[in-house]
């Protein structure tokens, strides 16, 4: 994959945490939505446990913790359409692209490096 194959925005939000147990995923998604609402072009990269946030059929977490599926479903309304997943994490979790609730493009390590370098602003959650 060449650098020209990567659609980039002004902000890359890297999401490394799963949908339950912490608020990191929700906070990262909120940051992406706020940036998009203010006209930023936003790309999302799901890495490590963060890939599990895209698994179809997510339920609310323990103790009434809200699920993130409704927030993920709103991404298109905010014109956040560039979604990447770490290919290695996808494989290590035993998932395939078809298991994900939103169309996402798997990236190998070298492509992830180029995607990060191509964005002037990167936030990690």
N, C-alpha and C positions, 0 to 999 in steps of 0.2 A: 504494500500500500504506500502510495506516495503522499507527501504533505498535501497536495492538491486534492486528494481523495477525502480529506477530513474537512467536513463542514464545521467551521468554527464560529464562535460568537465572541462577545466581549467578556463574558463571564463563564467560567467553568466551575461547576459545583460538584465536588467529589463526595459521594456518599458511601461511607465505609461501615455503617452500623445497620443491624437488622431492624425490623419494624417494631420489635418489642424489647423491653428491658431498660431502654434509655430514651431520652428525648432527642438524641442527636439526629436521627433520620428526619423526624418531624421538623426540627429547627433548620436543617439543611434545605428541605423542601420549601419551608416558609421563606427562607432567604432567596431562593430561586424565584418564587412567585412574586415577591416584593420587587426584586430587580427587574423582572419581566414587566410588571405593572408600571414601572418607571421607564420603560422603553429600552432596556438592555436586551441584547441578544444572548440568550442563556443556553448552555449545553450542560447536560447532566452525565456524570460517569459514576456508575455503580460498581464498587469494588469490594472484594472480600465478602463479609456477611451482608453488606448492603445490597448485593444481588438478590438476596432472599426477599427483599421488599417488593420485587416485581413478580413474585410467584402468584399465579391466579388463585382465587379462593381464600384470600387472607381474611381472618376474623379479628375481632377486637382482642386485645391482650388481657392478661390477668389484671384483676382489680379495676376493671372498667377502662383500662387504657384503650384509647381510640385506635382503630386501625388506620393505616395510611392509604388504603386503596382509594377512598374518595378524593384525597388530595392528588394522588397520581392521575386519577381520571380527569382532573381539571387542567393538567399541564397543557393540553392542546388549546384550551381556551385562552391561555396566556402566551400562545405561540412558542411554547417550549417543545420543540419537535426533535431535537438532536439528543437522542438517548443512547448511551454506550454502556456496555457491560464488560467487565474484565473477563476475557475468555477463560483464563485459568480458574478463576473463582466459579464460573458457571460449571465447568467440568468437575471441579472438586466438590461441588454441592450436588453433583449428579443430575444437573438440569440441562435442558436443551432450550433453544430459542422458543419453541412452541409451548413451553411451560410458563412463559412470561405473559403478564397481562397486557403489556404494551410492546409495540415493535421496538426492538433495541438491537443495535449492531455490536457484536462481540469484537473486542480489540485485544490483540496480543500486546505484550509488554513494550515492544518497540513503538507500536502505534500509540500506546498510552503516553509514552514520553513525548512524542511529537504533538499529540493533542494538548498536553499540558503546556508545552513550549509555545504553542500557537495562540494561546489565550493570554491577554494582558492582565487579567485578574483571575485568580484561582482561590476558591474557598474550599476547605476540607472539613467535613463533619463526620 
